[in-house]
Amino acid sequence: MKAHELRELSMTELEARLNDEKKALTEYKFSKAVAGQIENPARIKNTRREIARLHTIINETKGA
């Protein structure tokens, strides 16, 4: 999701999405460790960026 779309969500929705992204990242890392490779290695990078984006928006919301 784009940052402006995430800013429209409520705090509970943001935190739920953050938890989902963290679980997905854990699964990607686990499958990479076990299988040695994954279908799309860019997913790890994109998921990490999405987590950072969510953290930023949550902190902005809390600070406002």
C-alpha positions, 0 to 999 in steps of 0.5 A: 500500500502507498503511504497516503492510503495507510494514513487513512486507516485507523490505529488498530488497522495499522497495528493489525497490518504491521503484525501481518507483515511481520509474520509474513517476513518471518515466513519468508526468512524461514522458507529461505533458510530451509529451502535455500532459495525462494520464488521471489527474493524481492518479497523480503525487501518489499516486506521490510520496507512496508514494515518501516512504512507502517512504523513511520505512520504509526509514530506520526499518528501517535505524535500528532 
